Amino acid sequence: MSVGGAEAGSAAETGGAAETGGAAETGGAAVAGGGIESVEEFRLRARGWLRENMPRSAPGATGRLVVRPDEEELAEVAQDRRLQRLLFDAGFAGLCFPKEYGGQGLTREHAEAFNEELAGYRYPSRLQVPTMTPCAAVILEFGTHEQKAAHLPAILRGEELWMQFLSEPGSGSDVAGAKTSAVREGDEWVLNGSKIWTTGAWWSDWGLCLARTNWDVPKHRGLTVFMLPIHQPGIEVSRIEMLDGNKEFCQEFLTDVRVPDSARIGEVDDGWTVATRWLFHERSFSSSPFALRPAGDVETYGDPGGGLLQLAERAGRLADPSARELVGEAHLLRTAMHALDQRLHAVISEGKATEQLAAVGRLMHGVTMGRLATIGFELAGPAAVAAEEGEDSLGGLGTSYLLRQIASIGGGTTEVARNVISERVLGMPREQALDRNVPYRQVRTGPSSGGAANARS
Ligand SMILES: Cc1cc2nc3c(=O)[nH]c(=O)nc-3n(C[C@H](O)[C@H](O)[C@H](O)COP(=O)(O)OP(=O)(O)OC[C@H]3O[C@@H](n4cnc5c(N)ncnc54)[C@H](O)[C@@H]3O)c2cc1C
């Protein structure tokens, strides 16, 4: 999935800054005496560099899924690439990626400090999720040296935008039920099938693709992961228009797409091992050390800028007890979500808990983001949905409200997160599954998912 973080500003606003700065200004000071710079030194250096070089974000910026003309969207993508390059040249890209692959080899604490300093600035949001995480994180974990050397520096320079080719028309929640097939022919694989709900595939470069390579084993055991350029003969990218006119979601049709074996990530038929970590990185994207996320990004969700109290004031509801309750509830939710994220990451990274615990954070985010959007909408009242031309419509709060379910679907649904928590964290009985321990070829599926699982060989 690719749920956009806040983004703001226009190419015109930021173009000047993108041309300035560079490694010479900052890179030399990055590491003194070959050791790792202290977090506080790094923070000060980052603060100064950001102030000099990065454009400020506009208050009340809306999320990625907004309707805008294609040319504007492409200009924003190009601007994100330039900002990523700017970070790279200054030695601030890929803070937790190894130096060998173009990163900075720093710690999670450095990344957190940078995110804190990044608050209020525009940043290359399209390069973060799913490019940095989960895609680049998966390549780092499972790729060969050649694969990492070929792609990670290019990603960190903003030259490669990646998308996840996971969901299919018949398997979204049931990721392991993928029916896109990959058949080996010498040193190549031939892929056929369809992927769907790929946000922004039309302006992206590469896809990380889960495909079925063995139909004679149970579904989790016959999968393999491949990297493929999105724009190539055999891949038709079809844009899906949503009710509001947005066309960011895409469906891809793969017909005899040839992929060299050197583009395979992980072992043949062992794609589920890769996918398990892939899903972990996806579920924990909000606190990943691999992606930038300005501090306060989540905290201001459902907030048109200036804080919810100011919103209540603008709506003439400052003295209204129910409005004050809503502001309090939002504050409580944000505080709890932030604290939970920190705690989960600490216990998972210290090896004290299974990575399936990331589903708790994913559930909390899904529920909380929807509620925050609702609170912003309730506080704003009619002004969130109706405005005369030229009048302030309160920063798209009405749109955020309509799109609030994104948070509980993208990146895996909250229902599935609940299943993972009950079965894999709390140890409750497994859900009944008719396809467990059965060769996938023999599993019967409905026509909407492409017919019987054995329809492809
Ligand atoms: C903003 C956004 C961005 C996305 N980006 C991407 C992307 O870049 N790449 C990509 O591959 N996919 C992407 N997706 C797709 C997303 O991962 C799927 O929509 C999601 O996993 C659900 O799959 P589905 O839509 O097929 O629903 P289904 O799996 O058909 O589920 C339908 C409903 O049934 C429920 N359900 C299903 N199985 C169970 C179960 N076992 N127990 C209880 N309830 C169940 C689900 O929770 C859901 O409510 C994106 C989705 C969104 C909203």
The ligand as an ORCA input file, in Angstrom:
! r2SCAN-3c Opt
* xyz 0 1
  C      -5.061      3.668      0.029
  C      -4.769      2.271     -0.368
  C      -3.575      1.984     -0.973
  C      -3.279      0.694     -1.383
  N      -2.082      0.484     -2.021
  C      -1.782     -0.763     -2.426
  C      -0.559     -1.003     -3.128
  O       0.206     -0.071     -3.394
  N      -0.276     -2.261     -3.513
  C      -1.099     -3.303     -3.247
  O      -0.750     -4.424     -3.592
  N      -2.278     -3.112     -2.606
  C      -2.639     -1.863     -2.196
  N      -3.828     -1.638     -1.556
  C      -4.768     -2.746     -1.409
  C      -4.954     -3.209      0.029
  O      -3.796     -3.858      0.494
  C      -6.178     -4.127      0.020
  O      -7.297     -3.341     -0.349
  C      -6.420     -4.743      1.369
  O      -5.390     -5.645      1.706
  C      -7.781     -5.496      1.385
  O      -7.875     -6.373      0.316
  P      -9.166     -6.361     -0.635
  O      -9.430     -4.953     -1.045
  O      -8.964     -7.362     -1.706
  O     -10.368     -6.798      0.304
  P     -10.763     -8.286      0.687
  O      -9.547     -9.064      1.030
  O     -11.638     -8.838     -0.381
  O     -11.595     -8.060      1.999
  C     -12.942     -7.546      1.988
  C     -13.395     -7.385      3.424
  O     -13.379     -8.688      4.078
  C     -12.577     -8.636      5.259
  N     -11.835     -9.892      5.416
  C     -11.146    -10.555      4.465
  N     -10.592    -11.670      4.982
  C     -10.946    -11.704      6.291
  C     -10.688    -12.603      7.351
  N      -9.957    -13.708      7.171
  N     -11.227    -12.318      8.572
  C     -11.993    -11.197      8.783
  N     -12.266    -10.307      7.790
  C     -11.747    -10.556      6.564
  C     -11.601     -7.497      5.017
  O     -11.129     -6.960      6.240
  C     -12.468     -6.492      4.258
  O     -13.263     -5.748      5.147
  C      -4.183     -0.358     -1.149
  C      -5.402     -0.076     -0.541
  C      -5.699      1.225     -0.152
  C      -7.021      1.509      0.485
*
